[in-house]
Amino acid sequence: MVKVTIIGRVSDGMPLAQGPRHVVHEENDVLTTYKQQAEFILKEISLKALPSSKMTILVDHHCFNYMVENGICYLTLCESSYPRKLAFHYLQDLQQELERLDRNLTDRIRKPYTFIKLDTIIGNIRKQYVDTRTQANLSKLNARCQKDLNIETEELSLITERRRRVEMVERMMEAHISTSPVWDSNRLEIIALKWTPITILLVVASVLLWTGLVLQDDFR
């Protein structure tokens, strides 16, 4: 079942619209958490920390599926038992509907979730994917598509841990810069401004490489 859908702008990570949430009252708090996670994923895509194409992200007994087309991210939360192929067909239908609208509309949005017209579109298309056993949905599931086999999958916990480590390195570098005597000299300040960004990139790359090696050992 499709539970949460968000359409967002990749350039700045701005969520433009969300579909109606179809949950019982007891699940509202849980869905609020999933929505926050979806916004985090959208922000990571805008920071180029995640692939800007398609991906499946696992969390609890659910999964986020997203695709990016023409600077817009289409993201949905489904139960883990929901067919991934159908989830991406759903996102493709959303993308085709949005492409029919004036592109300037998405560029003019300045506040989150204020593209109300998209909310209605999301709700209407979602209805077509509630029952996976309809003839239309069965045809989509039975259709062979090589692209369906090339979608990257990752745990959300690994993504959040990677972001935490990057932010930790950035804070360390900022603390070092603010206390370093190099900034007392105008000439040395110019040198530091030139080389500090390069140093930060090298440190971040080293941390990410180290994290990847540790995670590989954990899965062995």
Stockholm file with secondary structure:
# STOCKHOLM 1.0

chainA/1-220         MVKVTIIGRVSDGMPLAQGPRHVVHEENDVLTTYKQQAEFILKEISLKALPSSKMTILVDHHCFNYMVENGICYLTLCESSYPRKLAFHYLQDLQQELERLDRNLTDRIRKPYTFIKLDTIIGNIRKQYVDTRTQANLSKLNARCQKDLNIETEELSLITERRRRVEMVERMMEAHISTSPVWDSNRLEIIALKWTPITILLVVASVLLWTGLVLQDDFR
#=GR chainA/1-220 SS CEEEEEEEETTTTEEEEECCCCCCGGGHHHHHHHHHHHHHHHHHHHTTSSCSSEEEEEETTEEEEEEEETTEEEEEEEETTSCHHHHHHHHHHHHHHHHTSCHHHHHHCCSTTCCHHHHHHHHHHHHTTSCTTSHHHHHHHHSCCGGGGCCEEEEHHHHHHHHHHHHHHHHHHHHHHHHCGGGGSHHHHHHHHHHHHHHHHHHHHHHHHHHHHHHHHHHC
#=GC SS_cons         CEEEEEEEETTTTEEEEECCCCCCGGGHHHHHHHHHHHHHHHHHHHTTSSCSSEEEEEETTEEEEEEEETTEEEEEEEETTSCHHHHHHHHHHHHHHHHTSCHHHHHHCCSTTCCHHHHHHHHHHHHTTSCTTSHHHHHHHHSCCGGGGCCEEEEHHHHHHHHHHHHHHHHHHHHHHHHCGGGGSHHHHHHHHHHHHHHHHHHHHHHHHHHHHHHHHHHC
//
